[in-house]
């Protein structure tokens, strides 16, 4: 007991020395000594587990690191966890972060995730140590998770403590971000369930998952969880649900959601939401995915009562060869259908009103096919065309070479992209006719840029330039028209457009026509797997 009191007294006096504690050799030797009691060693370990003491002496304490680790391994040593923590701090000062982490894990709950306030002597040394250990733990954990390796139960416990600390602080967004990084899908669910407004947090999580660099397997796991949680809400966010389904490649489920929305009792609001989803699908999903949705919608429509697939076939008049049936008194054996009563009285037959759901469904199909988006884009560009024609005129007047002539035509195409305004070309036909060879090809091709999206009148607009029976000797004009035709249907089009371009490619006799057909086909298909 006297030795213990003396040790405590010497430690206190040593700490109070001018200039701070220095030369801890005497105390470190006590840790090595077999004659010193465990109680004395406990007091010394506890005294050195303080950054104010350890910071100026760690380089000397490091020489006795094996002795400190030996105390940690001694089960009779009551401060064995603190010895592990002290050894971890010394290893951290030595730059051995992996070793420091292993020792910190051995310290268990004694390793605090919430550092104490900064010291006036050594500053934020405690915070730097704790943050570095957490960073090392997360890196080790993420690597093990990514590689499917076994994880130390102590490391798992530390990560769980980290999650629990932030859940208590209500820092739910940090928890979700950390859960994504550490592939802890269960903690994403825990954080969202703990939120007051789950829909907002679900929406933010969907956005972060879709925009983040996450491997496909993990993304599908998270989106599948978020999808289930969205469906558990009283008012699911169908827009985000469909975004999840796009990544999960479930077009049938998207079609089912759209069908439920347009079949809802409050159809006005639900139909608007269905329209919004359809626009989002066209903008964000691949065309293959959209085609599958259209096919699934057609299948759902055919399964509805009263649809063409579900309705019985119209009654037919028995054939004269069928002896088992007697002729109808109203039609006899003529095979003619009975005339409606309204027509017999001279009144026109009243057209059957179309089902509101069918109207909405037809509009959604147009949106999914891109017809509405392209039409609105074109209308916007036409109404907001602010091209400065004076600039083009000045450029034209300055042209002295074939290259400048070609550049002016391309500039006109870019300045009037999608506006359907080809006034410059119409007003300068004589000047444009000076184009030769590939410049002529580009001059005609710019029509496709100007009339991009004007699909309905594509053939009519390009008819003077498209290949005819009597082809031009070099075919620059015809090749440019095929390229323009593809640009008009860029990112959209249909099988008819593709077939036309391929037929022209097969029948082409000149390199320029083949070039235009190939470029048109590529432009028409460009971005269809976006």
C-alpha positions in Angstrom: 0.0 0.0 0.0 2.9 2.3 0.8 4.4 1.6 -2.6 1.1 2.4 -4.3 0.8 5.7 -2.5 4.3 6.5 -3.4 3.7 5.7 -7.0 0.6 7.9 -7.1 2.5 10.8 -5.4 5.5 10.5 -7.9 3.1 10.5 -10.9 1.4 13.6 -9.7 4.6 15.4 -9.0 6.0 14.3 -12.3 3.0 15.7 -14.2 3.5 19.1 -12.4 7.1 19.5 -13.5 7.9 22.7 -15.4 7.7 22.1 -19.1 5.3 19.1 -18.6 6.0 15.4 -18.1 9.3 14.2 -19.5 11.4 11.0 -19.4 8.9 8.4 -18.3 11.6 5.7 -18.2 11.1 5.0 -14.4 7.4 4.4 -14.7 7.8 2.3 -17.9 10.4 0.1 -16.1 7.8 -0.4 -13.4 5.5 -1.9 -16.0 8.2 -4.4 -16.9 9.2 -5.2 -13.4 7.8 -8.5 -12.0 8.3 -7.2 -8.4 5.8 -4.3 -9.0 2.3 -5.0 -8.0 -0.5 -5.1 -10.6 -2.2 -2.3 -8.7 0.8 0.0 -9.3 0.9 -0.9 -13.0 -2.8 -0.1 -13.2 -2.2 3.4 -11.8 0.6 4.0 -14.3 -1.4 2.7 -17.3 -4.3 4.9 -16.3 -2.0 7.9 -15.9 -0.5 7.5 -19.3 -3.8 7.0 -21.0 -4.1 10.7 -21.3 -3.0 12.7 -24.3 -1.6 15.5 -22.1 0.9 12.9 -20.7 1.3 10.7 -23.8 1.9 13.4 -26.4 5.3 14.6 -25.1 6.5 11.1 -24.1 5.1 8.7 -26.7 8.4 8.2 -28.5 9.9 7.0 -25.2 6.9 5.0 -24.2 7.1 3.2 -27.6 10.2 1.4 -26.4 8.0 -0.4 -23.8 5.1 -1.2 -26.1 5.6 -5.0 -25.8 5.3 -4.6 -22.0 2.1 -2.7 -22.3 0.7 -5.3 -24.8 1.7 -8.1 -22.3 -0.3 -6.4 -19.6 -3.3 -6.4 -22.0 -2.9 -10.2 -22.4 -2.8 -10.7 -18.6 -6.3 -11.7 -17.6 -5.6 -10.9 -14.0 -4.9 -7.3 -14.9 -8.1 -5.4 -14.3 -7.1 -2.5 -16.5 -6.2 -4.8 -19.4 -8.6 -3.0 -21.8 -7.1 0.3 -20.9 -3.6 -1.2 -21.6 -4.9 -2.1 -25.0 -6.2 1.4 -25.6 -2.8 2.9 -24.5 -1.0 0.5 -26.8 -3.3 1.6 -29.6 -2.5 5.2 -29.0 1.2 4.5 -29.0 0.9 2.5 -32.3 -1.1 5.4 -33.8 1.8 7.8 -32.9 4.2 5.4 -34.6 2.0 5.5 -37.8 1.0 1.9 -37.5 -2.7 2.5 -38.1 -3.7 -1.1 -38.7 -2.0 -2.2 -35.5 -3.6 0.7 -33.7 -7.0 -0.3 -34.9 -6.6 -3.9 -33.8 -5.6 -2.8 -30.3 -8.4 -0.3 -30.2 -10.8 -3.1 -31.1 -9.3 -5.1 -28.2 -10.2 -2.1 -25.9 -13.9 -2.7 -26.5 -16.2 -0.1 -25.1 -13.3 1.7 -23.6 -12.5 3.1 -27.1 -14.9 6.0 -27.2 -16.3 7.2 -30.5 -17.0 10.6 -29.1 -13.7 12.3 -28.2 -13.4 14.6 -25.3 -12.9 18.3 -25.9 -9.5 19.6 -27.0 -6.7 20.1 -24.5 -5.0 23.4 -24.0 -1.7 21.6 -24.1 -1.9 19.3 -27.0 -5.0 20.6 -28.9 -7.3 18.2 -30.7 -5.0 15.1 -30.5 -7.8 12.9 -29.1 -10.2 13.9 -32.0 -7.5 13.2 -34.6 -6.8 9.8 -33.1 -10.5 8.8 -32.9 -11.3 10.0 -36.4 -8.3 8.2 -37.8 -9.3 4.9 -36.1 -12.9 5.3 -37.4 -11.6 5.9 -40.9 -9.3 2.9 -40.7 -12.1 0.8 -39.3 -14.5 1.8 -42.1 -11.9 1.2 -44.8 -11.2 -2.3 -43.4 -14.9 -3.1 -43.1 -15.8 -1.9 -46.6 -12.9 -3.9 -48.1 -14.0 -7.0 -46.3 -17.6 -6.5 -47.4 -16.7 -5.9 -51.0 -14.5 -9.0 -51.2 -16.9 -11.2 -49.2 -14.2 -11.9 -46.6 -14.9 -12.8 -43.0 -15.2 -9.8 -40.6 -13.9 -9.6 -37.1 -16.8 -9.6 -34.7 -15.1 -6.7 -32.8 -15.0 -4.7 -36.0 -18.6 -5.4 -36.6 -19.5 -4.3 -33.1 -17.5 -1.1 -33.6 -19.4 -0.3 -36.9 -22.7 -1.0 -35.1 -21.7 1.4 -32.4 -21.0 4.0 -35.0 -24.4 3.5 -36.5 -26.1 3.6 -33.1 -24.3 6.9 -32.2 -25.5 8.7 -35.3 -29.1 7.2 -35.0 -29.2 8.7 -31.5 -28.0 12.0 -32.9 -30.8 11.8 -35.5 -28.2 12.2 -38.3 -30.2 9.9 -40.5 -28.8 11.0 -43.8 -25.2 10.3 -42.6 -26.4 6.8 -41.5 -27.9 6.1 -44.9 -24.7 7.3 -46.7 -22.6 5.2 -44.4 -24.9 2.2 -44.8 -24.5 2.5 -48.6 -20.7 2.7 -48.3 -20.5 -0.3 -46.0 -23.2 -2.3 -47.9 -25.4 -2.4 -44.8 -28.9 -2.5 -46.4 -30.4 -3.3 -43.0 -29.3 0.1 -41.6 -30.9 1.9 -44.5 -34.2 0.4 -43.5 -33.6 1.3 -39.8 -32.7 4.9 -40.6 -35.8 5.4 -42.9 -38.1 3.9 -40.3 -36.7 6.2 -37.7 -37.5 9.3 -39.8 -40.5 11.5 -39.1 -41.2 12.0 -42.8 -40.3 8.7 -44.4 -41.3 9.7 -48.0 -38.8 12.6 -48.1 -35.9 10.4 -46.9 -37.0 7.6 -49.3 -36.9 10.1 -52.2 -33.5 11.4 -51.3 -32.2 7.9 -50.9 -33.4 6.9 -54.3 -31.7 9.9 -55.8 -28.4 9.1 -54.1 -28.6 5.5 -55.2 -29.4 6.3 -58.8 -26.8 9.0 -59.1 -24.0 7.3 -57.0 -21.3 5.0 -58.3 -22.6 1.7 -56.9 -22.2 -1.8 -58.3 -25.2 -3.3 -59.8 -25.8 -6.0 -57.2 -25.8 -3.6 -54.3 -28.0 -1.1 -56.2 -30.6 -3.8 -56.9 -30.6 -4.8 -53.3 -31.1 -1.2 -52.1 -33.7 -0.4 -54.7 -35.6 -3.5 -54.0 -35.8 -2.5 -50.3 -36.8 1.1 -51.1 -39.5 -0.2 -53.5 -41.0 -2.3 -50.7 -40.9 0.6 -48.3 -42.5 2.9 -50.8 -45.3 0.5 -51.2 -45.9 0.4 -47.5 -46.6 4.1 -47.4 -50.2 5.3 -47.2 -49.6 7.4 -50.4 -46.7 5.9 -52.3 -44.6 8.1 -54.5 -45.3 6.4 -57.8 -42.8 8.6 -59.7 -39.9 7.3 -57.5 -41.3 3.8 -57.5 -41.1 3.8 -61.3 -37.6 5.1 -61.1 -36.7 2.1 -59.0 -38.5 -0.3 -61.3 -36.5 1.1 -64.3 -33.2 0.2 -62.7 -34.7 -3.1 -61.5 -35.8 -3.8 -65.1 -39.4 -4.6 -64.2 -41.5 -3.1 -67.1 -44.5 -5.2 -66.3 -44.8 -3.6 -62.8 -44.5 -0.2 -64.3 -47.3 -1.0 -66.7 -49.4 -2.3 -63.8 -48.9 1.0 -61.8 -49.9 3.1 -64.8 -53.0 0.9 -65.3 -54.0 1.3 -61.7 -53.5 5.1 -61.9 -55.7 5.5 -64.9 -58.3 3.1 -63.4 -58.5 5.1 -60.1 -61.7 6.6 -59.0 -60.2 10.1 -58.8 -59.0 9.8 -62.3 -58.2 13.4 -62.9 -55.3 13.6 -60.4 -54.2 10.0 -61.1 -54.2 10.6 -64.8 -51.9 13.6 -64.4 -49.6 11.5 -62.3 -49.7 8.8 -65.0 -48.8 11.3 -67.7 -45.8 12.6 -65.6 -44.6 9.0 -65.1 -44.9 8.4 -68.8 -42.8 11.5 -69.7 -40.2 10.5 -67.1 -40.1 7.0 -68.6 -39.5 8.3 -72.1 -36.7 10.6 -70.8 -34.9 8.2 -68.5 -35.6 4.6 -69.6 -34.2 2.8 -72.6 -36.4 2.4 -75.6 -36.3 -1.4 -75.1 -37.7 -0.9 -71.6 -40.4 1.4 -72.9 -41.4 -1.1 -75.6 -41.8 -3.7 -73.0 -44.1 -1.4 -71.1 -46.2 -0.7 -74.2 -46.5 -4.5 -74.7 -47.5 -5.1 -71.1 -50.1 -2.3 -71.3 -51.5 -3.8 -74.4 -51.8 -7.2 -72.7 -53.5 -5.6 -69.7 -56.0 -3.8 -72.0 -56.8 -7.1 -73.7 -57.5 -8.7 -70.4 -60.1 -6.1 -69.4 -63.8 -6.9 -69.7 -65.2 -5.4 -72.9 -61.9 -5.3 -74.7 -61.4 -6.9 -78.1 -59.6 -9.9 -76.7 -62.1 -10.5 -73.9 -65.3 -9.7 -75.8 -67.2 -12.5 -77.6 -67.1 -12.5 -81.4 -70.0 -10.7 -83.1 -73.0 -12.9 -83.9 -72.9 -14.3 -87.4 -75.7 -15.5 -89.6 -75.8 -19.3 -90.0 -74.6 -20.4 -93.3 -77.0 -22.0 -95.8 -75.1 -25.3 -95.5 -75.8 -25.5 -91.8 -79.0 -27.5 -91.7 -79.2 -27.6 -87.9 -80.1 -23.9 -87.7 -83.2 -22.3 -89.1 -82.9 -19.0 -91.0 -83.5 -15.8 -89.0 -86.8 -14.3 -89.7 -85.3 -10.8 -90.0 -82.5 -11.6 -92.3 -83.5 -14.8 -94.1 -80.6 -16.6 -95.9 -79.1 -13.5 -97.4 -76.3 -13.3 -94.9 -76.9 -9.6 -94.3 -76.7 -8.1 -90.9 -79.9 -6.4 -89.4 -80.1 -2.7 -90.1 -80.0 -0.6 -86.8 -83.4 0.8 -85.9 -82.0 4.4 -86.0 -81.0 3.9 -89.7 -84.4 2.4 -90.5 -86.0 5.5 -89.2 -83.7 7.8 -91.2 -81.7 8.9 -88.2 -77.8 8.6 -88.1 -76.6 6.0 -85.6 -75.3 7.6 -82.4 -71.5 7.0 -82.0 -70.6 5.0 -78.9 -68.8 7.3 -76.4 -65.2 6.2 -75.8 -64.3 5.0 -72.3 -62.3 7.7 -70.4 -59.7 5.1 -69.5 -59.2 4.3 -73.1 -58.6 8.0 -73.9 -56.0 8.3 -71.1 -54.4 5.1 -72.1 -54.1 6.2 -75.8 -52.5 9.5 -74.7 -50.0 7.7 -72.5 -49.0 5.4 -75.4 -48.3 8.5 -77.4 -46.1 9.9 -74.7 -44.2 6.7 -74.3 -43.6 6.5 -78.0 -42.1 10.0 -77.7 -44.6 11.7 -80.0 -45.7 14.2 -77.4 -42.2 15.0 -76.2 -40.9 15.6 -79.7 -44.0 17.7 -80.6 -43.6 19.9 -77.6 -39.8 20.3 -78.1 -40.4 21.3 -81.7 -43.1 23.8 -80.7 -40.9 25.3 -78.1 -38.0 25.7 -80.5 -40.3 27.3 -83.1 -41.7 29.8 -80.7 -38.4 30.7 -79.2 -36.3 31.0 -82.4 -34.2 34.1 -81.9 -31.6 33.4 -84.6 -29.9 36.6 -85.8 -30.2 36.4 -89.5 -27.9 39.4 -89.9 -25.0 37.2 -88.6 -25.7 34.6 -91.3 -26.0 37.3 -94.0 -22.6 38.8 -93.0 -21.1 35.3 -93.0 -22.5 34.6 -96.5 -21.2 37.9 -97.9 -17.7 37.1 -96.6 -17.5 33.7 -98.2 -14.6 33.4 -100.6 -13.7 29.7 -100.4 -15.5 26.3 -100.6 -14.6 25.6 -97.0 -16.2 28.9 -95.8 -19.2 28.1 -97.9 -19.6 24.8 -96.2 -19.0 26.3 -92.7 -21.8 28.9 -93.3 -24.3 26.2 -94.3 -23.4 24.1 -91.2 -23.7 27.3 -89.0 -27.2 27.9 -90.4 -28.2 24.3 -89.6 -26.9 24.6 -86.0 -28.5 28.0 -85.5 -31.9 26.8 -86.7 -31.7 23.3 -85.1 -35.2 21.9 -84.7 -36.9 25.2 -85.5 -38.1 24.1 -89.0 -37.1 27.6 -90.2 -35.3 27.2 -93.5 -35.7 30.8 -94.8 -32.0 31.2 -95.2 -31.9 28.3 -97.6 -34.9 29.4 -99.6 -33.7 32.9 -99.9 -30.3 32.0 -101.1 -30.9 29.1 -103.5 -28.6 30.5 -106.2 -25.8 30.9 -103.7 -26.3 27.4 -102.2 -26.3 25.9 -105.7 -22.6 26.8 -105.9 -21.9 24.0 -103.5 -20.2 21.0 -105.1 -19.3 17.4 -104.1 -19.4 16.9 -100.3 -20.4 20.5 -99.7 -23.6 19.7 -101.6 -24.0 16.6 -99.4 -23.8 18.8 -96.3 -26.1 21.5 -97.7 -28.9 19.0 -98.1 -28.1 17.3 -94.8 -28.6 20.5 -92.9 -32.3 20.2 -93.7 -32.4 17.3 -91.3 -30.9 19.5 -88.6 -33.4 22.3 -89.2 -36.4 20.0 -89.4 -35.3 17.6 -86.6 -38.4 16.0 -85.1 -40.7 17.0 -88.0 -41.3 13.4 -88.8 -44.7 13.6 -90.3 -43.5 15.7 -93.2 -40.0 14.2 -93.5 -40.5 12.5 -96.9 -42.5 15.4 -98.3 -39.7 17.9 -97.4 -36.9 15.8 -98.7 -38.8 14.5 -101.8 -36.9 16.7 -104.3 -33.5 15.3 -103.1 -34.2 11.7 -102.2 -32.9 9.0 -104.6 -35.1 8.4 -107.6 -35.1 6.0 -110.5 -32.6 8.2 -112.3 -29.9 8.7 -109.8 -27.3 11.5 -110.0 -23.9 10.5 -111.3 -22.2 11.1 -108.0 -25.2 11.1 -105.6 -24.0 13.8 -103.2 -27.5 15.4 -103.1 -29.2 12.0 -102.6 -26.7 10.9 -99.9 -27.2 14.2 -98.0 -31.0 13.7 -98.1 -30.7 10.2 -96.6 -28.6 11.6 -93.8 -31.1 14.4 -93.3 -33.9 11.8 -93.2 -32.1 10.0 -90.4 -31.5 13.2 -88.5 -35.2 14.1 -88.6 -35.9 10.8 -86.8 -32.9 11.0 -84.5 -33.3 9.2 -81.2 -36.8 8.1 -82.3 -38.2 6.8 -85.5 -39.6 3.4 -86.2 -39.1 0.2 -88.2 -40.5 1.9 -91.3 -37.7 4.5 -91.2 -35.1 1.9 -90.6 -36.3 -0.3 -93.5 -36.4 2.7 -95.9 -32.8 3.6 -95.1 -31.6 0.0 -95.3 -33.3 -0.5 -98.7 -31.6 2.7 -100.0 -28.3 1.4 -98.7 -28.8 -1.9 -100.5 -29.8 -0.2 -103.7 -27.1 2.5 -103.5 -24.8 2.8 -106.5 -22.4 5.5 -105.3 -20.2 5.9 -102.2 -21.9 9.2 -101.2 -25.4 7.6 -101.2 -24.1 4.6 -99.1 -22.4 7.1 -96.8 -25.6 9.1 -96.3 -27.7 5.9 -95.8 -25.2 4.6 -93.2 -25.1 8.0 -91.4 -28.8 8.3 -91.4 -29.3 4.8 -90.0 -26.7 5.5 -87.2 -28.3 8.9 -86.4 -31.8 7.3 -86.3 -30.7 4.6 -83.8 -28.3 6.8 -81.8 -29.1 6.9 -78.1 -31.8 4.2 -78.2 -30.1 2.3 -75.4 -29.4 5.3 -73.2 
